[in-house]
Amino acid sequence: IAVPQYFFTIQASNGDLEDDRISKSLPDITAALAHAERLIRELQKEGGYDDPGLKMFVKDESQQTVLFLPFVACGD
């Protein structure tokens, strides 16, 4: 059984998308949500991701957006 691939992209408050889209094979949407939350927390710890308008979009293999999370919802 093939494990679905999810793609994680960060969007700034001005609408710009980061070029370095992250992809990961995960079993389901719940795992994709947990992965997105973990990525956001890691990025916030590293610094430079404190814009309250930042969002992470999660797309499936067909490039449909299945989730989006505001960074502020995942903060400490």
Summary of the structure (lengths in Angstrom):
residues: 76
radius of gyration: 12.1
end to end distance: 36.6
largest distance: 39.6
contacts: 191
relative contact order: 0.26
helix: 29%
strand: 30%
